[in-house]
Every structure is written in structure tokens, then in C-alpha cells.
Amino acid sequence: MKGSYTKQRFKEFVISQVLPQMNPFPSTNSVLVFDNAKIHHDQELLEYLDAFEVKIKFLSLYLPDLNPIETAFSTIKQFLRRNRYFVDTSYNPIYPLLVACSQITPQMTEDYFRGLGYF
């Protein structure tokens, strides 16, 4: 994708890719967690999600130690460091990153949130 990631692009992505995977709250897959980036505060998008009964939770102001994605990034970086040869010899530089991301299981994701007090 060329250019910056705008509010409009984010809205289109959420509506076309994320919303079809969502369910009305309180069902499973009914809560979206956003950080406080400006593009996440688009009133039109929030109202659209509300109409589908999707619950939105915003993380606290950015504190890396309280942000579950930072824990996931740490896990990914650890995998890449431990598997340096794989990273260095891979024909496609994206492939090791995809493998590293695939190491994060749904249980690990839940543990990241639970460990930071979100549940």
C-alpha cells in the first residue's frame, strides 16, 4: 500500500475485513480493542460499529508496559533472535516474520491481555 495509513483507509479496512468477523456484544468476537491513535477515533466508524453492536474498548494512553501488542512484539522479536540463521538465509525476508507471528497462539494472546489486567 502506498501513502500513509489514513482514517479513511482504516475505516474501509475495519468495515470490509474486520466487521464480517465480528458478532453482536456479548457474543464471542464482539469486542474490538483500539489504542488511542487518531484514526481509531473516527466518529462515523464508531457509530457504524455501534449499530452492529460491536463493543469498542480503548487502551489507556500509550504506556508500552500496559499495551498487549508490545508483549506480542517481544515474543516475535525473541523468535527472530533465536532463529537468526533462518532469518538470514530465508529467500523471502517476509517469510520469517510470518513464521514468527504464527508462533503467537490464541491462548498466548489471551494471556497477554489477562496479564495486564484487561480481563
Sequence and secondary structure as in RCSB ss.txt:
>XXXX:A:sequence
MKGSYTKQRFKEFVISQVLPQMNPFPSTNSVLVFDNAKIHHDQELLEYLDAFEVKIKFLSLYLPDLNPIETAFST
IKQFLRRNRYFVDTSYNPIYPLLVACSQITPQMTEDYFRGLGYF
>XXXX:A:secstr
  S   HHHHHHHIIIIIGGG  STTSTT EEEE S GGGG HHHHHHHHHTT EEEE  S  GGG HHHHHHHH
HHHHHHHTHHHHHH SSTHHHHHHHHHT  HHHHHHHHHHTT  
